[in-house]
Amino acid sequence: MPNQIQNPKPKKVYDLEERTAVFGENIVEFCKSLSQNIINIPLIRQVIRSGTSIGANYCEADGAESGKDFKHKIAICKKESKETKHWLRMIAKAIPEKAGECRKLWKEAQELTLIFSSIIKSNKTKNDDDEDVKMKISDEIAKMSPQGLDKQLKKIMFKRNKETEKMSLEEADKRLNKLIQENKRR
């Protein structure tokens, strides 16, 4: 390839569905290479289960029907990634000549664990902010008289249309403050 610079580093996969599938495939190929005896067979079974379920659970999370379902499935992915690291460590101990391969797979499982942790953390922060706004609204409602408030409150909190779903926390805070001011004038 004249006049083209070739990148010596292999391109990393950023498609998480593909990455988890490739990881599962690598686990399967690795396990095929292991000798089978009374100690190794249970370890192989466990690492196959946990290592291949990461991708399956990610596919489930990707098709989740709600935010809560998504978060739950991603938490399972994280749990399975951590479990896979454990079984790889046990295999490295049981079959010392495979420790190098175990280490490579362990590192990928660790990266997946960190990715899923990050997804959970970012999802949790967003949901926690929403809960803070709801609590603030609830506290202010408790201080107000119920007259006329019911219609306005339903518009802000309970109406599920495109406008309120996309409403930022600042917008919700502004609407809440406007509602409080209007109620104080009455």
N, C-alpha and C positions, 0 to 999 in steps of 0.2 A: 504494500500500500504506500506508494510514493506520496510525499508531501502531507502525510497525515501522522499525527502523533497518536500512538497507541497507549492506552492507559494500562499499566501492568497490574493494577489492582482489579479484582473481579467486582462487578457492580453488585451492590447490596440490594436485596429485595425489600421494597418498602410497602408492598401490598401485603397486609397482615394475614389475609386469608391464604395467600400463596405461601407466605413465609411459614405459617404454622403447618400447612400441608407438607411442605418440603421437610420441615423438622420431623414430622411424624414418619415420613418415608425414610429419612436418615436413621431414625430409631429402629425401624423395621429391618433395614439393611444391616445395621450394626448388630442387632440381636441374632440375625441369621449367621453371623460370623462367630458367634460365641459357642464354646463347647458346652454340651448339656450334661449336667450331672445332678446329683441330689441337692446340691447347694444352689447351683446356677438356675435351675428351672423355675423356682418360685420368683427369683429376682428378675429373670427375663420376662415372665408373665406380667409382673407388676410394672416394669418400665414400659412394656408395650402398651398396657392399659392407660397409664397416665400420660405417656408421651404422645400417643395418637389421639387421645381425647381432647387435647388442647385445641387442635384444629376443628374438631367436631363441635366443641362448645363455642368456639369463636363464630363458626357458621350459624349456630343457633342465636348467638348474640346479635349478629348482623341482621338477622330476620326477626328480632324481638318485636313484640306487639306493644310494648310500653317501655318507658324509661326505667321503671323498676325491674322489669324482666331483663332488659339490657344489662343493667348494673349487676344483677344476680348472675347472669351467664358469664360476664367478664370476671366476676369474683371467682367463679368456678375455674375459668381459664388460669387465673393466677394460682389458685390452689393446686391445680394439676401440674403447672410448671414447677412449683416448689416441690411437689411430690416426686416429679421426674428427677430433679436434682438429687434428691435423697437416694433414689434407687440407682442412679448412675454412680454415686459415691460407694454404695454397697457392692456394685459390680466391679468397680475399680479395686476394691479390697479383696473380693473373691477371685478375681482374675487379674493379677498385677500387670501382666503383659498387655492388657487392654486399657491401662490407665490413661495413656495419651489420647486415645479415641474418646474415652469417657470424659476427659477434661474438655475437649472441643465441644462435645454435645452439652456438657454441663454449662459451658459459657453461653451457648445459644439459649438454653433453658433459663439462665439467669437474665439475659437480655429480654426474653419474653416476659419474665416475671416483672421486671422493671417497667416494661411497656404497659402491661395490664395494671400495675399499681398506679401508673401515671393516669391512665384512662379513668380508673376508679376515683382518684383524687380530684381530677378536673370535673367529673360528673358530680361528685359529692359537694364540691364548692358551689356549683351552680344551684343545686337543689337546696343547700343550706341557705344561700342568699334568698331564694324564693320563700323559704320557711320564715326567715327573719322578717320579710315584708308582711307576710300573712300574720305573724305574731304582733307586729306593730299595729296593723290595721285592727286586729282583734282587741288589743289594749285600748285603742282610741274609741272603738265602738262601745266598749264597756263604760266609758265616761260620758257618752252622748245619750240624748233622748232618742227613743225609737221612731219618732214622727218624721216622716219624709226620708229617713235614712235608709229604709229598706230598699227602695227603688234604686237609689244611687249606689248602695253597697253591692247589690246584685250586678250592676253594670261593671263595677271594678273587679270584684272577686270571682264571681261565679259564672259569668257569661263566657262561653268558650267560642270565641270567634277569632278570626285572623288578627284583628287589632289587639285584643288583650293577650293572646298567646305570644305575640311579638313585642309586647310592651316591655321596655327596659325597667330596671329597678328605679331609675331616676324618674321616669314617667309615672310609675306607680306611686312613688313618694310625692310627686307634685300633685297628682290627683287626690291623694290622701290628705295632704295639707289644704288643698282647696276645699275639700269636703268638710274638714274640721272648721275652717274659717266660716264657711257658709252656715254651718250648724251653730257656731257661736253667736252669729248675728241674729239668729232667731230668738 
